[in-house]
Amino acid sequence: TYVIKNGHETMTKVTGSGCMLTTVIATYCGAHYDHILDATAAAVCSMGISGEFAYNEMVKNNQGYSSFRMHMINHMSQLEGETVERGAKIEIY
């Protein structure tokens, strides 16, 4: 069992974040097809971290949900492996 605690509740308030997560999972699994579970966990952490960054940026700039979605996409497109490794909030049981 993997428990991933990355993300922000604002991700549930914008259209497309679930669809984007599905695409990110597929991409990560395609790149690491021999480790599907780990790839999926890394994808979920990546989206969650991007959501956390996006929320902080939205609040800092006093913006709304459409800006959140834009910031989330921007952060996801620039996310690096080291950032995911440092920021992943994952528990494995």
Salt bridges, closest charged atoms under 4 A:
ASP34 OD2 - HIS35 NE2 3.59
GLU52 OE2 - LYS89 NZ 3.30
GLU57 OE2 - HIS71 ND1 3.28
GLU57 OE1 - HIS75 NE2 2.64
GLU91 OE2 - LYS5 NZ 3.16
